[in-house]
Amino acid sequence: EVQLVESGGGLVQAGGSLRLSCAASGFTFGDYAIGWFRQAPGKEREGVSVIRNGDGITDYADSVKGRFTISGDNAKHTVYLQMNSLKPEDTAVYYCAAQVHDGSGWYGGLVANDYDYWGQGTQVTVSS
């Protein structure tokens, strides 16, 4: 059974930093991508960042480029999202998700519907 467990959320002042972790277990497939998404109250879920396990290719939403960094530790089956220079508009529930690559086409985008497995989410609140 695939499980994704997020941790590291919390309350921080604007300009501060947080590091989110996504611990994955139960993976029995080859190539996959781990993405971070967020959803603020009354808004749609949006893609934040993604990393592909095989080649390490990453991508970021324009709103977080230069402030957030995604990384992975394959030995620990964990993906991290380092968030710096946080802004009040970064406040949301952050989810990690896994997209399994079936061997054809591109994978590792920031479209939520492309992802197969989801964690339970962790709250990030940035105060002004």
C-alpha positions in Angstrom: 0.0 0.0 0.0 1.4 3.4 -1.1 1.5 5.9 1.7 2.6 9.5 1.7 3.0 11.4 5.0 3.7 15.1 5.2 5.3 16.9 8.1 6.9 20.2 8.9 4.1 22.6 8.7 3.4 25.3 11.2 3.1 28.9 12.0 5.8 31.3 10.9 6.2 35.1 10.4 6.5 36.6 7.0 10.1 36.3 5.8 10.7 33.2 7.7 11.4 29.6 6.6 9.9 26.1 6.9 11.0 22.8 5.6 8.3 20.3 4.7 9.0 16.6 4.4 7.1 13.9 2.5 7.9 10.4 3.6 6.9 7.8 1.0 6.4 4.0 1.5 5.0 1.1 -0.4 6.4 2.1 -3.7 6.9 -0.9 -6.0 7.1 0.9 -9.3 10.0 2.4 -11.3 9.8 5.9 -12.4 7.6 8.4 -10.5 7.4 12.0 -9.6 6.6 13.6 -6.2 4.8 16.9 -6.3 3.9 19.4 -3.7 0.6 21.1 -4.0 -1.2 23.6 -1.8 -4.8 24.7 -1.3 -5.9 27.8 0.5 -9.5 28.3 1.8 -11.8 29.0 -1.1 -9.2 28.4 -3.7 -8.4 25.6 -6.1 -5.5 23.2 -5.4 -2.4 24.5 -7.2 0.9 22.9 -8.0 3.9 24.3 -6.2 6.9 22.1 -7.1 7.8 18.6 -8.4 10.8 16.3 -8.6 11.3 13.2 -10.7 12.9 10.3 -8.8 15.0 8.9 -11.7 16.7 12.0 -13.2 16.0 14.6 -10.6 14.3 17.0 -12.9 12.4 19.6 -11.0 9.9 22.3 -11.7 8.4 25.2 -9.8 5.3 27.4 -10.0 6.2 31.0 -10.9 4.9 32.2 -7.5 7.6 30.3 -5.6 10.6 30.3 -7.9 13.7 31.6 -6.2 12.1 31.0 -2.7 11.3 27.3 -2.6 13.6 24.4 -3.2 12.6 20.8 -3.7 15.0 17.9 -3.1 14.8 14.2 -2.6 16.7 11.6 -0.5 16.1 8.3 -2.3 17.7 6.3 0.5 15.2 7.7 3.0 12.3 7.7 0.4 11.7 11.3 1.5 11.1 14.5 -0.5 11.7 17.9 1.0 10.4 21.3 0.3 12.5 24.1 1.7 10.4 27.3 1.8 12.2 30.6 2.4 11.1 34.2 2.3 7.6 33.1 3.1 4.7 35.4 2.4 1.2 35.5 3.9 -0.1 34.4 0.5 1.8 31.1 1.0 -0.7 30.2 3.7 -2.4 26.9 2.7 -2.6 23.2 3.4 0.3 21.6 1.6 0.0 18.2 0.1 2.5 15.9 -1.4 1.5 13.5 -4.2 2.9 10.8 -6.3 2.6 10.3 -10.1 3.5 6.9 -11.4 5.1 7.0 -14.8 3.8 4.4 -17.2 6.7 4.5 -19.5 5.3 6.8 -22.2 4.9 10.5 -22.4 6.0 13.3 -20.1 5.5 13.1 -16.4 6.2 15.3 -13.4 4.1 18.3 -14.2 2.1 20.5 -11.8 -1.4 19.3 -12.7 -3.1 17.8 -9.7 -5.3 15.5 -11.7 -2.2 13.7 -13.1 -1.3 12.4 -9.6 -2.2 9.0 -8.3 -1.6 9.1 -4.6 -1.9 11.8 -2.0 -0.9 12.5 1.5 -3.2 13.9 4.2 -1.7 17.5 4.1 0.1 19.8 6.5 -1.0 23.3 7.4 1.4 26.2 6.7 0.4 29.6 8.1 2.4 32.7 7.4 1.5 35.7 9.6 2.1 39.3 8.4 
